[in-house]
Amino acid sequence: MTHGDMHDNPYTRGMAQFVSTLRYEDIPASVIERIKLLMLDSIGCALYGSDLPWTRILQNTLSGLDSSSACAVWGTRVRMSAPHAALVNGTQVQGFELDDVHRQGVLHVGAVVLPALIAIAEMRPGMSGREFLAAAVAGYEIGPRVGICMGQEHIAQGWHSGATLGVFSAGAGAARALKLDIDRTVHALGIAGTQSSGLMAAQYGAMVKRMHAGRASQSGLYGGLFAEQGFTGIVNVLESEYGGFCSTFSRSHDRFDLTQLTAGLGHVWQTMGIALKFYACVGSNHTTLDAIRAMQQERPFGADDVKRILVHGSQVTMDHVGWKYVPQGLTSAQLNLPYCVATWLLEGDCFVDQFTQDKVADPERMRVAELVQVRHDADITARGSKFRHMVRVECELKDGTHMERTVEAGRGNEKNFASQDDVVEKFRKLASRALPAAQVEQIKDWFLGLETQADAAKLARLLALQ
């Protein structure tokens, strides 16, 4: 990769042009319908996340530091400044491993786009539903492309992609919401990009893993607001050979593909590549749980019937979720594949009620988790990032029965997306933990009729506990 000018930025600028000029009328109806469901799902995740130990710590700590009241913390009566609200709300969306994932781009998109976008809508009343949708699509399109550009190597070398890639989605959504021109959108992306950070070691029990999405959303919000006032960022934040995002966050130049940043912009919609979760655990675990579920439908069995389960997956699956389980907290429980398999076998589900602090070191779960082995399958890794969640699961029962299933993508995946009824059902289950039923229905109706809404500031009022 060489550039004649140290500030050459065809890809950063190309993305900025797409973001700045995107109109609601440019977006296919299928993308509009999909993103409304995706956003509704993220909001449900955030409302459930409003009363978790780690989000309460953030709410209480930041309330003690921040006496302003510009923006709501969703599902609560707490109000604080826009950047702090974005930090907390993003943490709430990601708070219990329930939110969306772009599998190829390795990004939880709603958690980074929506907190910044809704903060702007709340601070700047009058944003129409159509303008809100255009800004959301701008954000949902950009971050996954950076992830596709970086490939599996990015997360494999220890970066938490939701935190690192997420700043670009958040910055793009914020820039479009603020109606920045192309030049200022370039700066918004450059300001957001230099704040990228997030370490995958946070997955081994630390609360801070939950906060990464909130920090990315906050960074993107800063990018948009600062650029609006003329503050400048790295104009070639993605291209620069020295200190650029791609060159710095990858081991070598042949590990990333800059052309993916703008490939198909305006024609290929990455929003349609985002999947939903129906288990309260990291997306890498869903395919294995679906495989076991399918085998149980063929021949019912439980934990006491299992001799061993062998999961063959990609190198990312091995590194991300295949490690030997050691009780370190709910974060590690929700990310560890053997623990989640044990949970499913013992309880028949892997949703919010199955993950509680008292079960982190449950001897029975730990015993069953020992029956699960995760192995690297070089053929799956060779298929590339589109197949990073693919697994081949072998199950051997004590009576000698041997079953095997290969699952490429989990339930609610982009190729077999969830129905509106399924999304609404999940939203109601989660949102009702924080808000009254009537308010939950108002939020649902607001999103499903989003293109007709007159002022997106109303959404922030609906999300606050009255």
C-alpha angles and dihedrals in degrees: 000000000000133000128196092216126043088226098049106139111166093147099042089045092045090055091046091052091052092049096045097046100038112124129191088241090059093061119091116242090241090059092048092052092046097048092050089059092043092053093046089053092051092050091052089052090051094050091051088047094055094087103042122119096249095047091047089055091053093045093050097041096047093043087059091053100037122057096174121106108199098125140033127242100223119249092014141075090241119118129186143150119309096253093049092045090052090050093051097039092049089050089051093052090052092035100109108019092258102116135100127282135201096214099199094041092041095224138131094218107184092052092062102034104043103052092055094040096048091046089057092046089052094048094044107042117200101056105142123226090250092053089048090053093049091051092047093050090049090056095042091052100050108050096051090053091056088051092050089049091053097045128198092311091076096065093031091064092054109270117133099230096202088063098040103039093032095075090068094053091046093046093048093050092047093048092051092046089053090046093234118180121243096270094050091045088056088055092046089056090045093051092046094045096056089058093059115130141133133139124218092217084081087079093074097084104303121135088215091077087071090056098055095087091049091052091049091051091048091050092051091049090052089049093056097041095045094045090050088062094048100265109148131226136187102300093200095037092147100036105041111120091210117047096349119138097250098043093044099045095047129064094231142001094255090062095073137048116213092191089071090067094075101017109136095351107174092012107052109049114208089191085077089058094065118107131201129228128234095178124066094236140082115299093243089069098052099081092055092049090050090050092053091045090054092049091050090054089056095044117005115230140153140200094287091057097054123101095176143331121213119198119196112197147146124292088256090055090050094049098037103045110356100084124118109275118248118173106249103141141300093296093063091042092055093046100043114093099205091050092050092048089051090050092052093047093049101039106022093234142059103205133119098294092055094062113068131144094247090061098052092093097027105152093216093053091047091050092052092044088061088065091063121084125184119205134183116252109199092196091059092047089050090058089071137229095317087069100038092119094047115121140178109212124198118193122192117190126204091248090061097260113146121196132175135191133178116206122183099187136007131248113293091029122156093258093051103025122191120264121252089250091055092049093048092048092053091045092053093048092053102035093049089066088070110023139040117267094249092054091047089055092049091054091048092050091046093057096042089053095036098132089062097050117116100203127020090202086081089068092063089053091050091051094055123088106249 
